[in-house]
Amino acid sequence: MTDNHLVSLAARALVDESAVEMTAGGGGVVEIWTIAQDGGAVRASGPRLEVWEGMELGCRLMIGGTPHRITVVIEQAEFQSQSRAALLLRVCDVRSDGDQRRSARVDVALSAAVTAVVCDRLVPGEMLSAVL
């Protein structure tokens, strides 16, 4: 798969999600609404006062059954409404993110009990049994 093809697939995955929580450089989360894709470019909108041109955003999405980290840069940010900005995002990096476990999973069988303290569906003090 060529890099351009992977970039296009990443842009398509963003649009298919429709709304994507993306992490900004400072660690904040911004919800981006994706609208359309053309190659590696994505038309979108975002909260007007939280996005700007040149801002880098990232997220993790599945592409072809494998998790990928996608990084985009906001190429254009224009006034759309009092609360939204019209955006042009450019996918600038796509990397496979198949983190592996440090050790194998271990089968476990446990019994557990939970006691209701405050619940609108259970009497306070009622105990529930469970098996994990």
URURZI-V657959 format. One record per run of one state. SS is the DSSP state (@ for helix, = for strand, . for the rest). FROM is the first residue (numbers start at 1). LEN is the number of residues. Records with the same first field share a line. If there is no record, write none. Layout:
SS->FROM-LEN ; FROM-LEN
This chain:
.->1-2 ; 18-1 ; 25-4 ; 39-2 ; 48-8 ; 64-2 ; 80-4 ; 97-14 ; 116-11 ; 132-1
@->3-15
=->19-6 ; 29-10 ; 41-7 ; 56-8 ; 66-14 ; 84-13 ; 111-5 ; 127-5
